[in-house]
Amino acid sequence: MNVDLESLAEATSGAIGSLISTTILYPLDTCKTKYQADARSHGRTRYRNLTDVLLEAISNGQVLSLYQGLGTKNLQSFISQFVYFYGYSYFKRLYLDKSGYKSIGTKANLVIAAAAGACTAIVTQPLDTASSRMQTSAFGKSKGLLKTLTEGSWSDAFDGLSISLLLTSNPAIQYTVFDQLKQRVLKDKQSKAEKGSSPESLSAFMAFLLGAISKSIATCLTYPAIRCKVIIQAADSDEASSKTKIKSQKTVSSVLYGIWKREGIVGYFKGLQAQILKTVLSSALLLMIKEKISATTWVLILALKRYLLLPARRVKNL
């Protein structure tokens, strides 16, 4: 079976970029997630702002607990970005080959990105749910991946899948905006360069800036669904008194109604600043790292392919 090496290179560089950015920003991600999940307090908020979460960890001597669930998050992040970038690159190349177009339009780009996102959400949903439960557990009381996944039924591992599928519009918007901005910047740079010169590439700063802009736009448009998903996947609070009550809190309609009843329309955007700060930095770092290592990844994959083909050629010659 032939492997699309270009898509494989894109997927590998994207996954490595995601792994690095997730590890660097994980404490911020934990604080952000616990702050967003604070809606389960039935009107009594534990955290007034993002720094309250950090201060709680410091005062309890549980600073290292800001990294609880990091292994699961990294695994989920690596797999999701690999699947997403491979699917996105593969579907885009397939579309161009079948349509005969030299470039892809905005509408087609959105559809392709959403399709890649849907495949990613289905594959990685159990890991996504587990990492959210680990992050929202009390500091120092997070359970391992296997125990977290086996606590409830198999369907519980897919809590929030419907919203995850809805949120495929987030990376679809993000990468579409990024690609369009990237094409414009490179086009301007190429027009200013001398004819016959090598193709231009984005600088680290420009890739970071375009990544931040594209993710900010996507986050603002999809944030209510993002917060709803965090609340659904959050670890069960000690206040829950029955399984019936716990289950009702995990339905989309009850979460939406609960936010509206306790906090009003503003509640749907609680933690937006924290979400933008974390996701913008993460996505900008991811895209910056991906841009800088993609060429090296491509060379390594070609070298690996050549190395693997040598034994086959020797066998044929025998």
Buried (B, 14 or more C-beta within 10 A) or exposed (E): EEEBEEBBBBBBBBBBBBBBBBEEBBBBBBBBBBBBBBBBEEEEBEBEBBEBBBEBBEEEEBEEBBBBBBEBBBBBBBBBBBBBBBBBBBBBBEBBEEEEEEEBEEEBBBBBBBBBBBBBBEBBBBBBBBBBBBBBBBBEEBBEBEEBBEBBEEEBBBBBBBBBBBBBBBBBBBBBBBBBBBEEBBEEBEEEEEEEEEEBBBBEEBBBBBBBBBBBBBBEEBBBBBBBBBBBBBBBBEEBEEEEEEEBBBEBEBBBEBBEEBBEEEBBBBBBEBBBBBBBBBBBBBBBBBBBBBEEBBEEBEEEEEEEEEEEEEEEEE
